């Protein structure tokens, strides 16, 4: 039986990637009573024997604890799935462990719109701290699989230079093995990094399998949260509330609480409490497509021989690329290419080889909306990929496909890769590739933006630069939903940085 406390000082709603960071730091550096309400299970500390194998094994993405979100977007009769972890530690417990930071222009862009404390210079020490906590490391030369090494060998001839540091904020191009938060083959998630050191403290309580319906707002302040647990529903009172349900979950909690567009809330039978039209809007991600190739007996033999003596992750290298569309006078880059290769029992050959290409500067925007006021019903997720009016995102992916083909055509790879299965060699002109992209578009697991930070005068803003929800003095959001514009990075470490940043400001405020 779950025995949820009746009150706390701070309630953290969601023990995911950023929520675990906030809760752990508050419990570690203060005496306030911190309660974490996590919709998924809490498997306890690392080494306790309770964690499922797929969530620990960093060779491939975890799959057993997922929200099973499905898109409202339909492309060529298919639904796009949006995997999000439903477990303590959140997506840091099932992702690819790429510890990528982004570009200086990303965070300086946030500062330029008035978000003090979010410039690249402000965040560099926070990124370093996050890396230390997550035990981020580099792959050693003997750990790189033959497929990944061949991709590195091919890159310079394809116009992609090699780099020693993918996290150099000022380097605009380069391919290298990704830094990773992997410890002896284990995906080192934020629950291990931030919660395990304080689990024994009396001021921290973690309740798994407890979903939050809404914030209870009384007389202009949040007074409590309404939750649904294994033994029924209830309310918990607190002084301060931190919503950390993720880019899909956080806006849903706010909307059910009456925080959002008043007209849209009334249509669902929800009484408006705080008019914030931006809640759920500004949803975006790095849209992507996959170039798929056949393997060869030579490649498969090399991988089998390597796998006999080595741990063999399917993802290891990332290339950050400036497309032919990118303004040459501007710093930054606009594409990721990350080779994926390894065993796959779902294919006829038993292997898979592909180059995902991701648009790192997307202009398309979608939304997260409620289907009803029922917290048991999942939200409607409309990413609206490649829908931007000027066609930027689609054109960028077309160029990415061409760059991926150039990489595959280099001598280091031609003897290892077989035929191009997708999009297929017959698709040559831009219009044909565009039609294929329309059918093949998918996500890069990095949704952001639905509770965006911004000045109080910005009608699209949901929180201020400290994560506080506009119109409330004791409620905050701390996850990737507050990012106004997506960084050019896998959002694993940026999410940790958000948690670190908000926790630091909460501790300073007392």
C-alpha positions as a Python dict, from the first residue, in 0.01 Angstrom:
ca = {
    (1, 'X'): (0, 0, 0),
    (2, 'X'): (125, 347, -91),
    (3, 'X'): (120, 591, 201),
    (4, 'X'): (155, 937, 48),
    (5, 'X'): (234, 1212, 300),
    (6, 'X'): (-42, 1464, 360),
    (7, 'X'): (195, 1758, 322),
    (8, 'X'): (545, 1858, 217),
    (9, 'X'): (749, 2172, 171),
    (10, 'X'): (816, 2115, -200),
    (11, 'X'): (638, 1868, -425),
    (12, 'X'): (815, 1766, -746),
    (13, 'X'): (560, 1641, -997),
    (14, 'X'): (748, 1385, -1205),
    (15, 'X'): (1071, 1210, -1114),
    (16, 'X'): (1205, 1209, -1469),
    (17, 'X'): (1535, 1336, -1607),
    (18, 'X'): (1501, 1692, -1473),
    (19, 'X'): (1262, 1617, -1187),
    (20, 'X'): (1507, 1375, -1027),
    (21, 'X'): (1774, 1643, -1047),
    (22, 'X'): (1556, 1905, -878),
    (23, 'X'): (1439, 1670, -603),
    (24, 'X'): (1786, 1532, -536),
    (25, 'X'): (1951, 1871, -508),
    (26, 'X'): (1677, 2019, -288),
    (27, 'X'): (1695, 1721, -52),
    (28, 'X'): (2075, 1725, -51),
    (29, 'X'): (2129, 2095, 8),
    (30, 'X'): (1839, 2188, 237),
    (31, 'X'): (1631, 2046, 518),
    (32, 'X'): (1298, 2106, 348),
    (33, 'X'): (1066, 1810, 306),
    (34, 'X'): (1072, 1708, -59),
    (35, 'X'): (808, 1478, -206),
    (36, 'X'): (844, 1326, -554),
    (37, 'X'): (528, 1199, -721),
    (38, 'X'): (627, 978, -1015),
    (39, 'X'): (371, 820, -1248),
    (40, 'X'): (595, 522, -1319),
    (41, 'X'): (761, 281, -1079),
    (42, 'X'): (1054, 361, -854),
    (43, 'X'): (1294, 67, -872),
    (44, 'X'): (1508, 195, -589),
    (45, 'X'): (1884, 247, -589),
    (46, 'X'): (2129, 111, -842),
    (47, 'X'): (2252, -229, -737),
    (48, 'X'): (1932, -317, -553),
    (49, 'X'): (1837, -584, -806),
    (50, 'X'): (1502, -431, -900),
    (51, 'X'): (1585, -246, -1222),
    (52, 'X'): (1473, -413, -1550),
    (53, 'X'): (1763, -525, -1767),
    (54, 'X'): (1661, -317, -2070),
    (55, 'X'): (1671, 4, -1866),
    (56, 'X'): (2023, -72, -1749),
    (57, 'X'): (2170, -206, -2074),
    (58, 'X'): (2305, 92, -2268),
    (59, 'X'): (2360, -99, -2593),
    (60, 'X'): (2008, -18, -2716),
    (61, 'X'): (1710, 196, -2619),
    (62, 'X'): (1496, 78, -2330),
    (63, 'X'): (1140, -22, -2410),
    (64, 'X'): (959, -178, -2112),
    (65, 'X'): (844, 139, -1936),
    (66, 'X'): (695, 378, -2188),
    (67, 'X'): (395, 610, -2182),
    (68, 'X'): (290, 474, -2525),
    (69, 'X'): (216, 821, -2654),
    (70, 'X'): (97, 819, -3015),
    (71, 'X'): (78, 1115, -3245),
    (72, 'X'): (-226, 1292, -3370),
    (73, 'X'): (-19, 1342, -3684),
    (74, 'X'): (-82, 1083, -3952),
    (75, 'X'): (158, 1039, -4242),
    (76, 'X'): (66, 805, -4526),
    (77, 'X'): (-175, 618, -4304),
    (78, 'X'): (71, 563, -4019),
    (79, 'X'): (83, 700, -3667),
    (80, 'X'): (413, 838, -3538),
    (81, 'X'): (493, 704, -3190),
    (82, 'X'): (656, 932, -2936),
    (83, 'X'): (848, 721, -2685),
    (84, 'X'): (873, 872, -2336),
    (85, 'X'): (989, 679, -2031),
    (86, 'X'): (742, 618, -1749),
    (87, 'X'): (981, 537, -1465),
    (88, 'X'): (1192, 711, -1204),
    (89, 'X'): (1477, 879, -1390),
    (90, 'X'): (1252, 938, -1692),
    (91, 'X'): (1404, 931, -2038),
    (92, 'X'): (1754, 925, -1893),
    (93, 'X'): (1664, 565, -1801),
    (94, 'X'): (1591, 449, -2156),
    (95, 'X'): (1767, 681, -2401),
    (96, 'X'): (2080, 654, -2615),
    (97, 'X'): (2306, 817, -2352),
    (98, 'X'): (2447, 1080, -2590),
    (99, 'X'): (2585, 1354, -2365),
    (100, 'X'): (2574, 1640, -2617),
    (101, 'X'): (2557, 2009, -2522),
    (102, 'X'): (2471, 2203, -2838),
    (103, 'X'): (2605, 2531, -2975),
    (104, 'X'): (2686, 2865, -2816),
    (105, 'X'): (2430, 3034, -3040),
    (106, 'X'): (2151, 2821, -2888),
    (107, 'X'): (2184, 2949, -2533),
    (108, 'X'): (2300, 3299, -2623),
    (109, 'X'): (1979, 3315, -2827),
    (110, 'X'): (1780, 3245, -2511),
    (111, 'X'): (1963, 3522, -2327),
    (112, 'X'): (1899, 3764, -2613),
    (113, 'X'): (1522, 3736, -2562),
    (114, 'X'): (1561, 3843, -2200),
    (115, 'X'): (1624, 3511, -2023),
    (116, 'X'): (1895, 3615, -1780),
    (117, 'X'): (2113, 3333, -1655),
    (118, 'X'): (2078, 3115, -1965),
    (119, 'X'): (2365, 3233, -2185),
    (120, 'X'): (2634, 2990, -2294),
    (121, 'X'): (2879, 3151, -2051),
    (122, 'X'): (2628, 3110, -1767),
    (123, 'X'): (2565, 2746, -1850),
    (124, 'X'): (2915, 2613, -1923),
    (125, 'X'): (2990, 2535, -1556),
    (126, 'X'): (2645, 2380, -1517),
    (127, 'X'): (2705, 2151, -1814),
    (128, 'X'): (3037, 2048, -1661),
    (129, 'X'): (2866, 1976, -1330),
    (130, 'X'): (2597, 1770, -1505),
    (131, 'X'): (2865, 1570, -1686),
    (132, 'X'): (3037, 1494, -1356),
    (133, 'X'): (2716, 1375, -1193),
    (134, 'X'): (2620, 1159, -1491),
    (135, 'X'): (2974, 1014, -1507),
    (136, 'X'): (3005, 1115, -1870),
    (137, 'X'): (3303, 965, -2049),
    (138, 'X'): (3450, 921, -2396),
    (139, 'X'): (3464, 592, -2582),
    (140, 'X'): (3813, 450, -2597),
    (141, 'X'): (3962, 363, -2939),
    (142, 'X'): (3923, -11, -2881),
    (143, 'X'): (3549, 30, -2806),
    (144, 'X'): (3451, 166, -3149),
    (145, 'X'): (3274, -95, -3361),
    (146, 'X'): (3400, -168, -3715),
    (147, 'X'): (3089, -4, -3862),
    (148, 'X'): (3126, 314, -3658),
    (149, 'X'): (3499, 330, -3731),
    (150, 'X'): (3431, 299, -4104),
    (151, 'X'): (3189, 592, -4081),
    (152, 'X'): (3457, 799, -3908),
    (153, 'X'): (3711, 699, -4173),
    (154, 'X'): (3470, 799, -4451),
    (155, 'X'): (3370, 1137, -4305),
    (156, 'X'): (3660, 1362, -4417),
    (157, 'X'): (3630, 1251, -4779),
    (158, 'X'): (3260, 1343, -4762),
    (159, 'X'): (3342, 1693, -4641),
    (160, 'X'): (3278, 1621, -4272),
    (161, 'X'): (3589, 1695, -4063),
    (162, 'X'): (3673, 1491, -3757),
    (163, 'X'): (3675, 1658, -3417),
    (164, 'X'): (3810, 1580, -3073),
    (165, 'X'): (3520, 1744, -2890),
    (166, 'X'): (3157, 1738, -3003),
    (167, 'X'): (3079, 1969, -2709),
    (168, 'X'): (3298, 2256, -2822),
    (169, 'X'): (3038, 2535, -2821),
    (170, 'X'): (3222, 2719, -3098),
    (171, 'X'): (3295, 2435, -3341),
    (172, 'X'): (3048, 2435, -3626),
    (173, 'X'): (3121, 2098, -3788),
    (174, 'X'): (3273, 1769, -3691),
    (175, 'X'): (3223, 1398, -3640),
    (176, 'X'): (3342, 1198, -3342),
    (177, 'X'): (3239, 929, -3099),
    (178, 'X'): (2977, 1082, -2872),
    (179, 'X'): (3049, 1139, -2504),
    (180, 'X'): (2813, 913, -2309),
    (181, 'X'): (2673, 865, -1959),
    (182, 'X'): (2751, 493, -1956),
    (183, 'X'): (2925, 323, -1664),
    (184, 'X'): (3053, -29, -1734),
    (185, 'X'): (2775, -86, -1986),
    (186, 'X'): (2505, 60, -1761),
    (187, 'X'): (2291, 358, -1862),
    (188, 'X'): (2368, 597, -1575),
    (189, 'X'): (2040, 782, -1529),
    (190, 'X'): (1954, 1082, -1314),
    (191, 'X'): (1789, 867, -1048),
    (192, 'X'): (2126, 700, -989),
    (193, 'X'): (2316, 1028, -1013),
    (194, 'X'): (2094, 1258, -806),
    (195, 'X'): (1849, 1052, -599),
    (196, 'X'): (2059, 758, -485),
    (197, 'X'): (2299, 976, -281),
    (198, 'X'): (2007, 1117, -78),
    (199, 'X'): (1759, 828, -61),
    (200, 'X'): (1843, 770, 304),
    (201, 'X'): (1778, 1129, 405),
    (202, 'X'): (1459, 1173, 610),
    (203, 'X'): (1354, 1483, 416),
    (204, 'X'): (1310, 1298, 83),
    (205, 'X'): (1007, 1086, -4),
    (206, 'X'): (966, 921, -345),
    (207, 'X'): (627, 780, -435),
    (208, 'X'): (612, 574, -753),
    (209, 'X'): (301, 483, -949),
    (210, 'X'): (138, 813, -848),
    (211, 'X'): (6, 1023, -1136),
    (212, 'X'): (-79, 1388, -1079),
    (213, 'X'): (-416, 1504, -1205),
    (214, 'X'): (-381, 1875, -1139),
    (215, 'X'): (-264, 2157, -920),
    (216, 'X'): (-528, 2278, -676),
    (217, 'X'): (-541, 2657, -695),
    (218, 'X'): (-707, 2847, -414),
    (219, 'X'): (-716, 3226, -381),
    (220, 'X'): (-457, 3276, -654),
    (221, 'X'): (-196, 3032, -518),
    (222, 'X'): (-133, 2663, -556),
    (223, 'X'): (-237, 2496, -233),
    (224, 'X'): (-208, 2126, -315),
    (225, 'X'): (-182, 1864, -586),
    (226, 'X'): (-448, 1611, -672),
    (227, 'X'): (-295, 1270, -743),
    (228, 'X'): (-409, 922, -843),
    (229, 'X'): (-222, 633, -684),
    (230, 'X'): (-258, 255, -661),
    (231, 'X'): (-492, 292, -364),
    (232, 'X'): (-706, 575, -497),
    (233, 'X'): (-682, 950, -527),
    (234, 'X'): (-596, 1220, -279),
    (235, 'X'): (-448, 1563, -220),
    (236, 'X'): (-111, 1668, -81),
    (237, 'X'): (-51, 2021, 42),
    (238, 'X'): (279, 2205, 9),
    (239, 'X'): (440, 2546, 8),
    (240, 'X'): (606, 2511, -332),
    (241, 'X'): (536, 2303, -642),
    (242, 'X'): (766, 2203, -928),
    (243, 'X'): (601, 2053, -1235),
    (244, 'X'): (847, 1822, -1412),
    (245, 'X'): (624, 1599, -1620),
    (246, 'X'): (812, 1652, -1945),
    (247, 'X'): (720, 1829, -2265),
    (248, 'X'): (401, 1625, -2308),
    (249, 'X'): (308, 1578, -1941),
    (250, 'X'): (373, 1921, -1792),
    (251, 'X'): (134, 2117, -2016),
    (252, 'X'): (-130, 1850, -1959),
    (253, 'X'): (-107, 1901, -1582),
    (254, 'X'): (-126, 2279, -1621),
    (255, 'X'): (-423, 2263, -1855),
    (256, 'X'): (-617, 2034, -1622),
    (257, 'X'): (-537, 2284, -1346),
    (258, 'X'): (-707, 2566, -1536),
    (259, 'X'): (-382, 2721, -1659),
    (260, 'X'): (-403, 2787, -2031),
    (261, 'X'): (-617, 2947, -2299),
    (262, 'X'): (-950, 3023, -2125),
    (263, 'X'): (-1167, 2956, -2430),
    (264, 'X'): (-1002, 2620, -2495),
    (265, 'X'): (-1032, 2522, -2129),
    (266, 'X'): (-1403, 2604, -2114),
    (267, 'X'): (-1465, 2382, -2417),
    (268, 'X'): (-1336, 2093, -2203),
    (269, 'X'): (-1541, 2192, -1900),
    (270, 'X'): (-1237, 2321, -1710),
    (271, 'X'): (-1275, 2645, -1517),
    (272, 'X'): (-993, 2885, -1613),
    (273, 'X'): (-772, 2995, -1325),
    (274, 'X'): (-465, 3152, -1488),
    (275, 'X'): (-494, 3276, -1848),
    (276, 'X'): (-178, 3165, -2030),
    (277, 'X'): (-240, 3102, -2398),
    (278, 'X'): (106, 2954, -2454),
    (279, 'X'): (51, 2639, -2248),
    (280, 'X'): (90, 2341, -2479),
    (281, 'X'): (190, 2552, -2777),
    (282, 'X'): (536, 2589, -2938),
    (283, 'X'): (591, 2210, -2946),
    (284, 'X'): (892, 2123, -3156),
    (285, 'X'): (1157, 1856, -3201),
    (286, 'X'): (1441, 1770, -3436),
    (287, 'X'): (1248, 1606, -3720),
    (288, 'X'): (1442, 1327, -3887),
    (289, 'X'): (1450, 1059, -4155),
    (290, 'X'): (1658, 744, -4195),
    (291, 'X'): (1872, 636, -4486),
    (292, 'X'): (1856, 256, -4470),
    (293, 'X'): (2117, 28, -4624),
    (294, 'X'): (2174, -341, -4672),
    (295, 'X'): (2482, -483, -4510),
    (296, 'X'): (2738, -718, -4660),
    (297, 'X'): (2887, -1048, -4543),
    (298, 'X'): (3214, -862, -4487),
    (299, 'X'): (3053, -608, -4252),
    (300, 'X'): (2852, -868, -4064),
    (301, 'X'): (3159, -1088, -4017),
    (302, 'X'): (3360, -794, -3886),
    (303, 'X'): (3085, -702, -3641),
    (304, 'X'): (3044, -1061, -3521),
    (305, 'X'): (3416, -1091, -3460),
    (306, 'X'): (3418, -762, -3272),
    (307, 'X'): (3113, -858, -3067),
    (308, 'X'): (3274, -1181, -2955),
    (309, 'X'): (3518, -987, -2739),
    (310, 'X'): (3361, -643, -2698),
    (311, 'X'): (3050, -470, -2576),
    (312, 'X'): (2872, -348, -2892),
    (313, 'X'): (2637, -47, -2873),
    (314, 'X'): (2439, 30, -3188),
    (315, 'X'): (2499, 407, -3168),
    (316, 'X'): (2841, 560, -3103),
    (317, 'X'): (2924, 847, -3338),
    (318, 'X'): (2754, 1175, -3426),
    (319, 'X'): (2831, 1426, -3699),
    (320, 'X'): (2729, 1788, -3664),
    (321, 'X'): (2704, 1931, -4014),
    (322, 'X'): (2646, 2265, -4182),
    (323, 'X'): (2410, 2204, -4471),
    (324, 'X'): (2441, 2380, -4803),
    (325, 'X'): (2144, 2593, -4692),
    (326, 'X'): (2311, 2725, -4376),
    (327, 'X'): (2423, 3091, -4397),
    (328, 'X'): (2800, 3069, -4426),
    (329, 'X'): (2856, 3392, -4232),
    (330, 'X'): (2668, 3266, -3924),
    (331, 'X'): (2806, 3042, -3650),
    (332, 'X'): (2645, 2710, -3573),
    (333, 'X'): (2522, 2411, -3772),
    (334, 'X'): (2186, 2266, -3874),
    (335, 'X'): (2212, 1887, -3918),
    (336, 'X'): (2297, 1578, -3718),
    (337, 'X'): (2390, 1249, -3881),
    (338, 'X'): (2436, 954, -3647),
    (339, 'X'): (2508, 606, -3785),
    (340, 'X'): (2317, 317, -3630),
    (341, 'X'): (2432, -39, -3683),
    (342, 'X'): (2406, -372, -3509),
    (343, 'X'): (2203, -688, -3456),
    (344, 'X'): (1828, -663, -3514),
    (345, 'X'): (1612, -973, -3491),
    (346, 'X'): (1322, -797, -3665),
    (347, 'X'): (1504, -783, -4002),
    (348, 'X'): (1553, -1064, -4251),
    (349, 'X'): (1930, -1037, -4229),
    (350, 'X'): (1939, -1010, -3851),
    (351, 'X'): (2118, -675, -3878),
    (352, 'X'): (2031, -311, -3939),
    (353, 'X'): (2238, -33, -4090),
    (354, 'X'): (2112, 321, -4128),
    (355, 'X'): (2200, 687, -4115),
    (356, 'X'): (1938, 898, -3935),
    (357, 'X'): (1950, 1260, -4051),
    (358, 'X'): (1803, 1521, -3813),
    (359, 'X'): (1700, 1883, -3869),
    (360, 'X'): (1865, 2062, -3577),
    (361, 'X'): (1714, 2407, -3645),
    (362, 'X'): (1344, 2326, -3695),
    (363, 'X'): (1095, 2601, -3771),
    (364, 'X'): (781, 2385, -3762),
    (365, 'X'): (569, 2416, -3449),
    (366, 'X'): (292, 2198, -3311),
    (367, 'X'): (97, 2167, -2987),
    (368, 'X'): (-4, 1943, -2698),
    (369, 'X'): (-378, 1960, -2626),
    (370, 'X'): (-615, 1782, -2391),
    (371, 'X'): (-872, 1544, -2533),
    (372, 'X'): (-1074, 1580, -2213),
    (373, 'X'): (-1034, 1679, -1849),
    (374, 'X'): (-987, 1311, -1756),
    (375, 'X'): (-626, 1261, -1636),
    (376, 'X'): (-639, 898, -1747),
    (377, 'X'): (-676, 1002, -2111),
    (378, 'X'): (-351, 1079, -2288),
    (379, 'X'): (-311, 1421, -2449),
    (380, 'X'): (-332, 1491, -2819),
    (381, 'X'): (21, 1541, -2953),
    (382, 'X'): (45, 1728, -3283),
    (383, 'X'): (407, 1787, -3376),
    (384, 'X'): (321, 1920, -3722),
    (385, 'X'): (660, 1815, -3853),
    (386, 'X'): (787, 1980, -4175),
    (387, 'X'): (486, 2215, -4174),
    (388, 'X'): (675, 2547, -4165),
    (389, 'X'): (545, 2788, -4427),
    (390, 'X'): (877, 2847, -4604),
    (391, 'X'): (962, 2478, -4638),
    (392, 'X'): (1289, 2515, -4448),
    (393, 'X'): (1269, 2188, -4255),
    (394, 'X'): (1187, 1974, -4557),
    (395, 'X'): (1458, 2137, -4772),
    (396, 'X'): (1712, 2088, -4495),
    (397, 'X'): (1634, 1717, -4474),
    (398, 'X'): (1664, 1684, -4852),
    (399, 'X'): (2016, 1821, -4828),
    (400, 'X'): (2082, 1589, -4535),
    (401, 'X'): (1982, 1290, -4746),
    (402, 'X'): (2230, 1397, -5012),
    (403, 'X'): (2506, 1436, -4752),
    (404, 'X'): (2426, 1093, -4609),
    (405, 'X'): (2454, 942, -4955),
    (406, 'X'): (2791, 1114, -5004),
    (407, 'X'): (2914, 958, -4680),
    (408, 'X'): (2795, 611, -4783),
    (409, 'X'): (2968, 647, -5121),
    (410, 'X'): (3318, 687, -4975),
    (411, 'X'): (3569, 402, -5014),
    (412, 'X'): (3577, 332, -4641),
    (413, 'X'): (3208, 231, -4658),
    (414, 'X'): (3141, 109, -5013),
    (415, 'X'): (3284, -235, -4941),
    (416, 'X'): (3079, -268, -4622),
    (417, 'X'): (2736, -130, -4711),
    (418, 'X'): (2512, -287, -4973),
    (419, 'X'): (2218, -138, -5160),
    (420, 'X'): (2033, 169, -5037),
    (421, 'X'): (1690, 46, -4927),
    (422, 'X'): (1548, 387, -4830),
    (423, 'X'): (1483, 625, -4985),
    (424, 'X'): (1624, 410, -5266),
    (425, 'X'): (1860, 494, -5552),
    (426, 'X'): (1575, 572, -5793),
    (427, 'X'): (1480, 882, -5592),
    (428, 'X'): (1717, 1144, -5726),
    (429, 'X'): (1548, 1482, -5775),
    (430, 'X'): (1440, 1705, -5488),
    (431, 'X'): (1068, 1658, -5541),
    (432, 'X'): (1096, 1278, -5525),
    (433, 'X'): (1304, 1294, -5208),
    (434, 'X'): (1057, 1542, -5057),
    (435, 'X'): (767, 1304, -5119),
    (436, 'X'): (961, 1026, -4950),
    (437, 'X'): (1037, 1254, -4654),
    (438, 'X'): (666, 1328, -4616),
    (439, 'X'): (604, 954, -4576),
    (440, 'X'): (913, 873, -4368),
    (441, 'X'): (934, 1164, -4122),
    (442, 'X'): (992, 1073, -3758),
    (443, 'X'): (1121, 1226, -3438),
    (444, 'X'): (1465, 1243, -3275),
    (445, 'X'): (1328, 1189, -2920),
    (446, 'X'): (1378, 1556, -2826),
    (447, 'X'): (1042, 1736, -2776),
    (448, 'X'): (1062, 2079, -2614),
    (449, 'X'): (885, 2411, -2580),
    (450, 'X'): (530, 2359, -2449),
    (451, 'X'): (574, 2569, -2131),
    (452, 'X'): (822, 2812, -2280),
    (453, 'X'): (1020, 3062, -2078),
    (454, 'X'): (971, 3425, -2170),
    (455, 'X'): (907, 3773, -2041),
    (456, 'X'): (572, 3837, -1875),
    (457, 'X'): (489, 4072, -2163),
    (458, 'X'): (526, 3785, -2412),
    (459, 'X'): (178, 3639, -2474),
    (460, 'X'): (331, 3301, -2567),
    (461, 'X'): (539, 3269, -2249),
    (462, 'X'): (437, 3031, -1970),
    (463, 'X'): (722, 3072, -1721),
    (464, 'X'): (978, 3336, -1641),
    (465, 'X'): (1354, 3285, -1666),
    (466, 'X'): (1355, 3109, -1327),
    (467, 'X'): (1088, 2860, -1429),
    (468, 'X'): (812, 3026, -1225),
    (469, 'X'): (470, 3007, -1388),
    (470, 'X'): (343, 3353, -1479),
    (471, 'X'): (57, 3453, -1251),
    (472, 'X'): (160, 3222, -966),
    (473, 'X'): (424, 3285, -702),
    (474, 'X'): (478, 2929, -577),
    (475, 'X'): (463, 2705, -885),
    (476, 'X'): (742, 2626, -1130),
    (477, 'X'): (818, 2411, -1432),
    (478, 'X'): (1153, 2234, -1462),
    (479, 'X'): (1200, 2021, -1773),
    (480, 'X'): (1254, 2057, -2147),
    (481, 'X'): (911, 2211, -2189),
    (482, 'X'): (1050, 2547, -2071),
    (483, 'X'): (1302, 2567, -2356),
    (484, 'X'): (1176, 2846, -2585),
    (485, 'X'): (1386, 2720, -2877),
    (486, 'X'): (1538, 2375, -2906),
    (487, 'X'): (1917, 2354, -2872),
    (488, 'X'): (2125, 2182, -3140),
    (489, 'X'): (2178, 1885, -2911),
    (490, 'X'): (2037, 1561, -2788),
    (491, 'X'): (1836, 1693, -2495),
    (492, 'X'): (1963, 1441, -2237),
    (493, 'X'): (2225, 1668, -2077),
    (494, 'X'): (2038, 1996, -2148),
    (495, 'X'): (1745, 1853, -1947),
    (496, 'X'): (1982, 1787, -1657),
    (497, 'X'): (2110, 2143, -1688),
    (498, 'X'): (1752, 2274, -1666),
    (499, 'X'): (1702, 2074, -1347),
    (500, 'X'): (2031, 2198, -1202),
    (501, 'X'): (1951, 2559, -1291),
    (502, 'X'): (1598, 2564, -1147),
    (503, 'X'): (1707, 2378, -833),
    (504, 'X'): (1987, 2628, -777),
    (505, 'X'): (1749, 2921, -796),
    (506, 'X'): (1497, 2751, -566),
    (507, 'X'): (1770, 2688, -310),
    (508, 'X'): (1882, 3051, -330),
    (509, 'X'): (1525, 3168, -277),
    (510, 'X'): (1492, 2949, 33),
}
